[in-house]
Amino acid sequence: MKDKKDSGLTIVYEGLKWEAEVIKGLLESNGIKCTIDTTIITVFSPYADYNIQVLVLNEDAERAKELIANKNIDTKEEEQE
């Protein structure tokens, strides 16, 4: 993932808006503060819902990535059942 070290933030997810909202909820429910950045896409298309970024503090990045990865594994397992 990309780092925004000068701002103290790390991008832990980039994708669709609805997925970013779900991930934000997951992280916040686990005590990780995060924000959704839509700056890039709103310049080009205010109605676009792709390339949405979820950012966390650098010190929370590894834990956030683990939570996201585990959530994806859980979702895939549920789909297979």
N, C-alpha and C positions, 0 to 999 in steps of 0.2 A: 504494500500500500504506500501511497505517497505520504510524505511528512510535510507539515507546515511548521517547521521548527522555529522560524522567526516569530510565529504567533503563539507558540506553545501548544498547538493543536495538531492532531494526527487524524487523517481520513481513515476511518475503519470500514466504511461501506460507500459504494457509489452505484447507483442504479435507479430504479423506478421510485416515484414518490411514495406510493402506497407501501412498498417494501421498506423504505427509509423510515416511515412512520411506525411500522411494526417494530423495526430494530430499535428505534428511539425508545419505544415503550419497554422493550426487553431490557435495554441498558439502564434506563431510569429505575425500573422495578428492582434492579440489582445494585442500586446505589451509585451508578456511574452517570455523572452529569454529561450531557451531550447537546449538540445543536445540529440543526439541519441547515445546510448552505445551498441556496438556490440561486446565488448571484450570477453564476456563469450562464445558466440557461435563460434567465429572465431578460438578459440583454438581447438574446437572439430571438426568443419566442416566449412571451409571457404565459402561454398556454401549455407549454411543454411540460412533461412530467418524467423526464429521463435525465440521467447524469446528476441526480440529486446526491449530495454528499452528506454523510453523517460524520461529525467530527467530535472527538473527545480530547481531554487533556492528555498530553504526551505520557504522563505517568499512569494513566488508565488504559492506554492503548492495547497492551498485551492482554489484559483481562477482558476487555471489550471484544477483541478478536476471537478469544477463546469462547466467549458466550455466543457470539454470532455463529461460529463454526459448529458448536454443540447444538444450537437451535436448528441449523440446516440438517444435521445428522438426524435429529429427532423427527423433523418434518418428513424426511425421506423414508424413515422407518415406518411412520404412520401411514404413508401412502402405499407402502408395500403390503400392509396388513389387510 
